[in-house]
Amino acid sequence: MTPLVAKLLYGLCMIAWWVIRRPFERKSKRNVLLRDAMDVREKTLLLISLTGLGVIPLAYIATGFPKALDQGFSPLRAVAGLLVFVASLVLFYATHKALGRNWSVTLAVRAEHSLVTGGVYRFVRHPMYTAFWMWAIAQALTLQNWVAGPAGIIGFGLLYLLRVGREEALMRETFGTAWDDYAARTPRVIPFLS
């Protein structure tokens, strides 16, 4: 494993993420929105996350900038990062599959929205966030640069910290005690941790 191979494989994983998401994105547009929280705050958080998990790593892969901030390359660390990314893609797909027509990129409630508690949702309330955390960790391991590596953790971390409470409030408002019961027995993002 070389730094170039690690970057190229990481880039392929990013493409795989888009390939997984695209069909679900198209299908979800057909389902009527009853409530959408796409406001300035939500747009800003999505842009910050996209910058950390998308723009900065793609720029680094394409240009190598900022090369001066590269870390000493560890092939083992890069392989571990790519394995974590592949695992995150598997979880990402399983999450989309479980959500089906309920999926939305924003905080939204759709017509005929149902509380999904099966599949990967048996283990955590927010497996999509778990998949994104795994992606951010994979980025830090694979792109061994002091800017590109941690950019995903910072970008997605801000979205997560400022969004998850708001999302849970929306679920509580929509599903009431069914949500409360589910939340009481299911960890937020890490399986088997209360």
Backbone as JSON, one array per atom type, in Angstrom:
{
  "sequence": "MTPLVAKLLYGLCMIAWWVIRRPFERKSKRNVLLRDAMDVREKTLLLISLTGLGVIPLAYIATGFPKALDQGFSPLRAVAGLLVFVASLVLFYATHKALGRNWSVTLAVRAEHSLVTGGVYRFVRHPMYTAFWMWAIAQALTLQNWVAGPAGIIGFGLLYLLRVGREEALMRETFGTAWDDYAARTPRVIPFLS",
  "N": [[0.86, -1.18, 0.0], [0.62, 2.13, -0.92], [0.84, 5.73, -0.45], [-0.5, 6.95, -2.66], [-2.09, 4.84, -3.71], [-3.71, 4.38, -1.49], [-5.09, 6.83, -1.39], [-6.46, 6.73, -3.85], [-8.08, 4.42, -3.53], [-9.58, 5.27, -1.38], [-10.94, 7.39, -2.59], [-12.49, 5.87, -4.38], [-14.16, 4.61, -2.55], [-15.61, 6.83, -1.71], [-17.01, 7.39, -4.04], [-18.53, 5.07, -4.15], [-20.18, 5.52, -1.95], [-21.82, 7.58, -2.96], [-23.03, 6.19, -5.07], [-24.51, 4.32, -3.65], [-26.31, 5.99, -2.25], [-27.71, 7.48, -4.21], [-29.98, 6.12, -5.66], [-31.87, 5.92, -3.58], [-32.23, 8.55, -2.91], [-33.49, 9.54, -5.21], [-35.9, 8.01, -5.15], [-37.02, 8.9, -2.73], [-37.82, 11.48, -3.27], [-40.23, 11.25, -4.48], [-42.06, 10.85, -2.51], [-44.37, 12.49, -0.49], [-43.63, 15.35, 1.42], [-44.43, 16.11, 4.73], [-43.48, 17.62, 6.75], [-40.63, 19.63, 6.89], [-37.47, 20.4, 7.98], [-35.6, 22.01, 6.73], [-33.78, 24.54, 7.07], [-31.85, 27.58, 7.47], [-29.94, 26.93, 9.39], [-29.84, 24.09, 9.16], [-29.01, 23.82, 6.47], [-26.49, 25.03, 6.67], [-25.17, 23.29, 8.48], [-25.18, 20.91, 6.95], [-23.57, 21.74, 4.83], [-21.14, 22.23, 6.15], [-20.55, 19.61, 7.02], [-20.38, 18.32, 4.51], [-18.17, 19.65, 3.49], [-16.12, 18.78, 5.22], [-16.19, 15.95, 4.92], [-16.24, 15.62, 2.2], [-15.4, 17.81, 0.29], [-12.81, 18.75, 1.23], [-11.3, 16.25, 1.53], [-11.48, 15.33, -1.17], [-10.18, 17.41, -2.55], [-7.64, 17.12, -1.45], [-6.98, 14.51, -2.32], [-6.97, 14.94, -5.09], [-5.06, 16.99, -5.46], [-3.04, 16.84, -3.55], [-2.59, 18.83, -1.78], [-2.72, 20.11, 1.5], [0.48, 19.32, 1.16], [2.66, 19.74, 2.8], [1.71, 19.22, 5.3], [1.46, 16.53, 5.52], [1.44, 13.39, 7.18], [3.73, 10.9, 8.51], [3.61, 8.1, 6.44], [1.64, 5.26, 7.05], [1.19, 2.1, 6.0], [-0.33, 0.03, 7.18], [-2.11, 1.42, 8.81], [-3.54, 2.78, 6.81], [-4.76, 0.64, 5.45], [-6.37, -0.34, 7.52], [-8.06, 1.88, 7.8], [-9.36, 1.88, 5.29], [-10.73, -0.55, 5.46], [-12.48, 0.06, 7.55], [-13.93, 2.04, 6.26], [-15.18, 0.53, 4.21], [-16.79, -1.12, 5.81], [-18.42, 0.87, 6.86], [-19.8, 1.62, 4.58], [-21.3, -0.68, 4.07], [-22.99, -0.63, 6.31], [-24.19, 1.83, 5.82], [-25.64, 1.3, 3.46], [-27.39, -0.69, 4.47], [-28.83, 0.84, 6.28], [-30.16, 2.7, 4.63], [-31.7, 0.88, 3.19], [-33.32, -0.21, 5.24], [-34.76, 2.07, 6.02], [-36.12, 2.8, 3.69], [-38.77, 4.38, 2.06], [-38.96, 6.28, 4.01], [-36.62, 7.66, 4.25], [-34.61, 10.62, 4.29], [-32.52, 13.33, 3.4], [-32.55, 15.55, 4.94], [-33.93, 16.8, 8.05], [-36.93, 15.51, 8.23], [-40.41, 14.74, 7.88], [-42.32, 12.42, 6.29], [-45.21, 11.73, 4.19], [-47.17, 9.04, 5.3], [-45.17, 8.2, 6.99], [-43.23, 6.05, 9.0], [-42.19, 4.68, 12.14], [-39.14, 3.28, 12.2], [-37.85, 0.39, 13.47], [-36.66, -1.99, 13.06], [-34.27, -4.25, 11.43], [-31.08, -2.79, 11.02], [-31.76, -0.85, 12.79], [-32.53, -2.05, 15.1], [-30.34, -2.17, 16.71], [-29.16, 0.37, 17.06], [-30.36, 3.75, 17.37], [-29.7, 5.59, 15.45], [-28.32, 4.56, 12.96], [-27.36, 5.57, 10.55], [-25.9, 7.81, 11.29], [-23.97, 6.46, 12.76], [-22.67, 5.14, 10.65], [-21.63, 7.37, 9.3], [-19.9, 8.39, 11.26], [-18.08, 6.27, 11.3], [-17.08, 6.53, 8.7], [-15.83, 9.03, 8.93], [-13.81, 8.41, 10.78], [-12.45, 6.51, 9.27], [-11.48, 8.19, 7.27], [-9.65, 9.76, 8.71], [-7.8, 7.8, 9.32], [-6.97, 6.82, 6.81], [-6.34, 8.99, 5.02], [-3.6, 10.4, 5.54], [-2.91, 13.07, 6.65], [-2.6, 16.19, 8.24], [-4.65, 18.01, 7.85], [-6.58, 17.05, 5.89], [-7.15, 14.5, 6.95], [-8.4, 14.67, 9.7], [-10.53, 16.33, 9.0], [-13.05, 15.27, 8.37], [-13.98, 14.23, 10.8], [-14.24, 16.56, 12.27], [-15.99, 18.13, 10.62], [-18.3, 16.41, 10.23], [-18.74, 15.87, 12.9], [-19.57, 18.34, 13.99], [-22.04, 18.65, 12.66], [-23.41, 16.42, 13.69], [-23.41, 16.9, 16.52], [-24.91, 19.25, 16.68], [-27.28, 18.54, 15.54], [-28.49, 16.05, 16.21], [-30.04, 16.09, 18.59], [-32.14, 17.74, 17.85], [-33.24, 16.21, 15.81], [-34.11, 13.98, 17.26], [-36.04, 15.21, 18.84], [-37.91, 15.85, 16.88], [-38.67, 13.27, 16.11], [-39.8, 12.37, 18.49], [-41.95, 14.15, 18.72], [-43.38, 13.36, 16.46], [-43.86, 10.57, 16.77], [-44.42, 10.1, 19.43], [-45.05, 8.25, 22.4], [-44.24, 5.82, 21.35], [-41.8, 6.4, 20.17], [-40.4, 7.21, 22.49], [-40.36, 4.79, 23.98], [-38.86, 3.17, 22.24], [-36.46, 4.67, 22.15], [-35.68, 4.41, 24.8], [-34.84, 1.79, 24.99], [-32.89, 1.44, 23.08], [-29.61, 2.15, 22.08], [-28.04, 5.29, 21.11], [-25.95, 5.72, 18.96], [-23.88, 3.85, 19.19], [-23.72, 0.46, 19.23], [-24.95, -1.66, 21.85], [-24.26, 0.0, 23.95], [-25.55, 1.91, 26.5]],
  "CA": [[0.0, 0.0, 0.0], [1.34, 3.4, -1.01], [-0.08, 6.86, -0.24], [-1.33, 7.15, -3.84], [-3.09, 3.77, -3.76], [-4.65, 4.65, -0.4], [-5.95, 7.94, -1.82], [-7.35, 6.28, -4.93], [-9.08, 3.52, -2.97], [-10.47, 6.1, -0.57], [-11.79, 8.07, -3.56], [-13.47, 4.9, -4.86], [-15.16, 4.44, -1.48], [-16.47, 8.01, -1.75], [-17.9, 7.19, -5.18], [-19.47, 4.02, -3.73], [-21.16, 6.18, -1.08], [-22.76, 8.28, -3.82], [-23.77, 5.17, -5.81], [-25.5, 3.76, -2.71], [-27.32, 6.98, -1.88], [-28.45, 8.07, -5.34], [-31.32, 5.58, -5.93], [-32.76, 6.23, -2.46], [-32.5, 9.98, -3.03], [-34.5, 9.68, -6.27], [-37.17, 7.45, -4.68], [-37.6, 9.69, -1.64], [-38.41, 12.71, -3.81], [-41.61, 10.94, -4.9], [-42.88, 10.76, -1.32], [-44.77, 13.84, -0.07], [-43.14, 15.84, 2.71], [-45.41, 16.76, 5.6], [-42.72, 18.6, 7.54], [-39.22, 19.66, 6.51], [-36.73, 21.37, 8.8], [-34.49, 22.55, 5.94], [-33.66, 25.97, 7.3], [-30.47, 28.06, 7.32], [-29.09, 26.12, 10.28], [-29.69, 22.76, 8.56], [-28.18, 23.97, 5.27], [-25.12, 25.32, 7.12], [-24.61, 22.06, 9.03], [-24.93, 20.0, 5.84], [-22.42, 22.28, 4.09], [-19.94, 21.97, 6.98], [-20.27, 18.18, 6.95], [-19.94, 18.05, 3.14], [-16.81, 20.18, 3.35], [-15.18, 17.92, 5.94], [-16.18, 14.57, 4.41], [-16.22, 15.58, 0.74], [-14.59, 18.81, -0.42], [-11.41, 18.73, 1.66], [-10.6, 15.04, 1.11], [-11.35, 15.28, -2.63], [-9.12, 18.34, -2.94], [-6.36, 16.5, -1.06], [-6.72, 13.39, -3.22], [-6.71, 15.46, -6.44], [-3.91, 17.89, -5.57], [-2.01, 16.59, -2.53], [-2.48, 20.01, -0.91], [-1.41, 20.69, 1.8], [1.5, 18.27, 1.27], [3.54, 20.05, 3.94], [1.09, 18.72, 6.53], [1.35, 15.07, 5.48], [2.03, 12.63, 8.28], [4.48, 9.74, 8.03], [2.6, 7.17, 5.93], [1.59, 3.91, 7.6], [0.33, 1.25, 5.18], [-1.26, -0.7, 8.04], [-3.16, 2.38, 9.2], [-4.35, 3.04, 5.63], [-5.59, -0.55, 5.22], [-7.4, -0.33, 8.58], [-9.01, 2.93, 7.44], [-10.18, 1.44, 4.16], [-11.64, -1.59, 5.96], [-13.53, 0.75, 8.3], [-14.79, 2.7, 5.27], [-16.02, -0.49, 3.58], [-17.81, -1.49, 6.81], [-19.38, 1.98, 6.95], [-20.64, 1.56, 3.38], [-22.26, -1.76, 4.28], [-23.98, -0.11, 7.25], [-24.87, 2.92, 5.11], [-26.62, 0.66, 2.59], [-28.4, -1.35, 5.31], [-29.65, 1.9, 6.86], [-31.06, 3.17, 3.57], [-32.64, -0.22, 2.89], [-34.3, -0.3, 6.34], [-35.61, 3.26, 6.02], [-36.97, 2.82, 2.5], [-39.36, 5.67, 1.68], [-38.86, 7.21, 5.14], [-35.33, 8.32, 4.24], [-34.47, 11.99, 3.81], [-31.23, 13.91, 3.74], [-32.81, 16.57, 5.95], [-34.87, 16.42, 9.11], [-38.21, 15.61, 7.55], [-41.44, 13.73, 8.08], [-42.98, 12.18, 5.01], [-46.53, 11.1, 4.22], [-47.09, 7.62, 5.65], [-43.9, 7.98, 7.7], [-43.36, 5.09, 10.08], [-41.02, 4.54, 13.01], [-38.4, 2.08, 11.82], [-37.14, -0.17, 14.62], [-36.12, -3.28, 12.65], [-33.0, -4.22, 10.7], [-29.98, -2.2, 11.8], [-32.35, 0.02, 13.81], [-32.65, -2.81, 16.36], [-29.1, -2.03, 17.48], [-28.95, 1.79, 17.36], [-31.42, 4.63, 16.86], [-29.2, 6.4, 14.33], [-27.23, 3.85, 12.29], [-26.77, 6.41, 9.51], [-24.86, 8.59, 11.96], [-22.89, 5.52, 13.05], [-21.94, 4.95, 9.4], [-20.86, 8.59, 9.02], [-18.77, 8.41, 12.21], [-17.1, 5.31, 10.8], [-16.45, 7.15, 7.53], [-14.92, 10.09, 9.41], [-12.65, 7.73, 11.36], [-11.72, 5.93, 8.13], [-10.77, 9.29, 6.62], [-8.5, 10.12, 9.55], [-6.81, 6.72, 9.23], [-6.49, 6.6, 5.45], [-5.73, 10.2, 4.48], [-2.67, 10.71, 6.63], [-2.57, 14.47, 6.5], [-3.15, 16.87, 9.42], [-5.87, 18.75, 7.47], [-7.56, 16.16, 5.23], [-7.51, 13.38, 7.83], [-9.42, 14.97, 10.72], [-11.6, 17.22, 8.51], [-14.33, 14.57, 8.44], [-14.42, 14.15, 12.2], [-14.65, 17.92, 12.66], [-17.17, 18.53, 9.85], [-19.47, 15.62, 10.6], [-18.94, 16.02, 14.34], [-20.39, 19.54, 14.22], [-23.4, 18.35, 12.24], [-23.99, 15.47, 14.65], [-23.64, 17.53, 17.83], [-25.93, 20.3, 16.6], [-28.48, 18.08, 14.85], [-29.12, 14.82, 16.71], [-31.09, 16.44, 19.56], [-33.25, 18.28, 17.07], [-33.85, 15.08, 15.12], [-34.83, 13.18, 18.24], [-37.24, 15.96, 19.22], [-38.86, 15.67, 15.78], [-39.18, 11.89, 16.2], [-40.68, 12.32, 19.68], [-43.16, 14.89, 18.36], [-44.1, 12.61, 15.44], [-44.24, 9.21, 17.17], [-44.83, 10.09, 20.84], [-44.55, 7.24, 23.33], [-43.57, 4.76, 20.59], [-40.4, 6.84, 20.1], [-39.82, 7.17, 23.84], [-40.1, 3.38, 24.3], [-37.75, 2.75, 21.38], [-35.25, 5.36, 22.59], [-35.3, 3.9, 26.11], [-34.22, 0.46, 24.9], [-31.94, 1.38, 21.96], [-28.58, 3.19, 22.16], [-28.1, 6.31, 20.07], [-25.12, 5.44, 17.78], [-22.93, 2.75, 19.42], [-24.47, -0.72, 19.7], [-24.73, -2.27, 23.15], [-23.95, 1.0, 24.97], [-26.76, 2.65, 26.87]],
  "C": [[0.9, 1.23, 0.0], [0.35, 4.53, -0.72], [-1.02, 7.08, -1.43], [-2.43, 6.1, -3.94], [-4.15, 4.0, -2.68], [-5.61, 5.77, -0.79], [-6.94, 7.5, -2.88], [-8.44, 5.35, -4.41], [-10.07, 4.29, -2.1], [-11.45, 6.85, -1.49], [-12.85, 7.14, -4.13], [-14.55, 4.64, -3.82], [-16.12, 5.63, -1.46], [-17.47, 7.9, -2.91], [-18.95, 6.13, -4.83], [-20.55, 4.6, -2.83], [-22.23, 6.85, -1.94], [-23.63, 7.28, -4.59], [-24.84, 4.54, -4.92], [-26.63, 4.74, -2.48], [-28.22, 7.39, -3.02], [-29.83, 7.45, -5.58], [-32.32, 5.9, -4.82], [-33.16, 7.71, -2.49], [-33.6, 10.21, -4.07], [-35.87, 9.18, -5.8], [-37.82, 8.33, -3.63], [-38.25, 10.96, -2.14], [-39.85, 12.5, -4.25], [-42.57, 10.95, -3.72], [-43.14, 12.16, -0.77], [-44.22, 14.18, 1.31], [-44.27, 16.5, 3.48], [-44.74, 17.87, 6.41], [-41.26, 18.49, 7.17], [-38.53, 20.75, 7.31], [-35.52, 21.92, 8.06], [-34.5, 24.07, 6.07], [-32.18, 26.36, 7.16], [-29.51, 27.24, 8.19], [-28.8, 24.75, 9.66], [-28.79, 22.82, 7.33], [-26.72, 24.2, 5.65], [-24.45, 24.06, 7.65], [-24.3, 21.04, 7.92], [-23.72, 20.44, 5.02], [-21.11, 22.03, 4.86], [-19.56, 20.49, 6.9], [-19.75, 17.8, 5.56], [-18.5, 18.53, 2.93], [-15.8, 19.24, 4.01], [-15.07, 16.51, 5.37], [-16.05, 14.5, 2.88], [-15.22, 16.51, 0.1], [-13.11, 18.71, -0.05], [-10.71, 17.43, 1.26], [-10.45, 14.92, -0.41], [-10.24, 16.22, -3.13], [-7.75, 17.76, -2.61], [-6.01, 15.35, -1.99], [-6.3, 13.89, -4.59], [-5.4, 16.24, -6.53], [-2.76, 17.57, -4.61], [-1.84, 17.74, -1.57], [-3.25, 19.79, 0.37], [-0.37, 19.61, 2.12], [2.41, 18.49, 2.47], [2.99, 19.52, 5.26], [0.81, 17.22, 6.48], [2.01, 14.48, 6.71], [2.91, 11.54, 7.68], [3.48, 8.66, 7.65], [2.76, 5.79, 6.56], [0.65, 3.07, 6.74], [-0.71, 0.5, 6.02], [-2.43, 0.18, 8.46], [-4.1, 2.66, 8.02], [-5.28, 1.85, 5.34], [-6.71, -0.61, 6.26], [-8.47, 0.71, 8.25], [-9.92, 2.51, 6.3], [-11.15, 0.34, 4.58], [-12.79, -0.97, 6.76], [-14.48, 1.45, 7.33], [-15.71, 1.69, 4.59], [-17.13, -0.93, 4.54], [-18.85, -0.38, 6.93], [-20.31, 1.99, 5.74], [-21.69, 0.46, 3.49], [-23.38, -1.29, 5.22], [-24.82, 0.99, 6.6], [-25.97, 2.35, 4.2], [-27.75, 0.03, 3.42], [-29.34, -0.32, 5.93], [-30.65, 2.42, 5.83], [-32.12, 2.13, 3.26], [-33.72, -0.31, 3.97], [-35.26, 0.88, 6.33], [-36.57, 3.29, 4.83], [-37.46, 4.22, 2.18], [-39.32, 6.69, 2.81], [-37.59, 8.06, 5.08], [-35.41, 9.75, 3.71], [-33.11, 12.51, 4.24], [-31.38, 14.98, 4.84], [-33.7, 16.01, 7.05], [-36.27, 16.62, 8.53], [-39.13, 14.47, 7.98], [-42.21, 13.63, 6.77], [-44.38, 11.63, 5.21], [-46.33, 9.61, 4.47], [-45.76, 7.25, 6.31], [-44.14, 6.99, 8.84], [-42.07, 5.07, 10.9], [-40.35, 3.22, 12.69], [-37.59, 1.62, 13.03], [-36.53, -1.54, 14.3], [-34.82, -3.12, 11.89], [-31.91, -3.65, 11.59], [-30.5, -1.27, 12.9], [-32.66, -0.73, 15.11], [-31.48, -2.53, 17.29], [-28.8, -0.59, 17.9], [-30.07, 2.61, 16.75], [-31.0, 5.37, 15.6], [-28.05, 5.69, 13.61], [-26.6, 4.64, 11.14], [-25.66, 7.27, 10.11], [-23.68, 7.69, 12.34], [-22.03, 5.31, 11.81], [-21.1, 6.18, 9.07], [-19.69, 8.75, 9.99], [-17.68, 7.46, 11.75], [-16.36, 5.87, 9.59], [-15.44, 8.2, 7.98], [-13.66, 9.49, 10.03], [-11.8, 7.11, 10.26], [-10.91, 7.0, 7.41], [-9.52, 9.67, 7.4], [-7.4, 9.06, 9.47], [-6.17, 6.63, 7.85], [-5.76, 7.81, 4.87], [-4.83, 10.8, 5.57], [-2.05, 12.1, 6.43], [-3.27, 15.21, 7.64], [-4.37, 17.73, 9.12], [-6.93, 17.79, 6.93], [-8.02, 15.04, 6.15], [-8.62, 13.72, 8.81], [-10.57, 15.85, 10.24], [-12.97, 16.57, 8.6], [-14.87, 14.49, 9.85], [-14.93, 15.52, 12.65], [-15.95, 18.3, 11.95], [-18.41, 17.75, 10.22], [-19.78, 15.75, 12.08], [-19.8, 17.22, 14.67], [-21.84, 19.29, 13.82], [-24.07, 17.46, 13.28], [-24.35, 16.18, 15.97], [-24.78, 18.55, 17.8], [-27.24, 19.83, 15.96], [-29.21, 16.94, 15.56], [-30.23, 15.11, 17.73], [-32.34, 16.95, 18.86], [-33.99, 17.16, 16.33], [-34.66, 14.23, 16.09], [-36.09, 13.9, 18.73], [-38.32, 15.82, 18.14], [-39.47, 14.26, 15.82], [-40.15, 11.75, 17.39], [-42.01, 13.01, 19.38], [-44.02, 14.09, 17.37], [-44.65, 11.29, 15.96], [-44.57, 9.05, 18.65], [-44.21, 9.0, 21.67], [-43.87, 6.08, 22.6], [-42.08, 5.11, 20.44], [-39.73, 6.74, 21.47], [-39.47, 5.75, 24.25], [-38.9, 2.86, 23.52], [-36.43, 3.37, 21.86], [-34.76, 4.83, 23.93], [-34.56, 2.57, 26.02], [-33.11, 0.37, 23.85], [-30.91, 2.49, 22.08], [-28.62, 4.12, 20.95], [-27.27, 5.93, 18.83], [-24.14, 4.27, 17.96], [-23.69, 1.56, 19.98], [-24.01, -1.19, 21.08], [-24.26, -1.3, 24.23], [-25.2, 1.8, 25.26], [-26.5, 4.13, 26.85]]
}
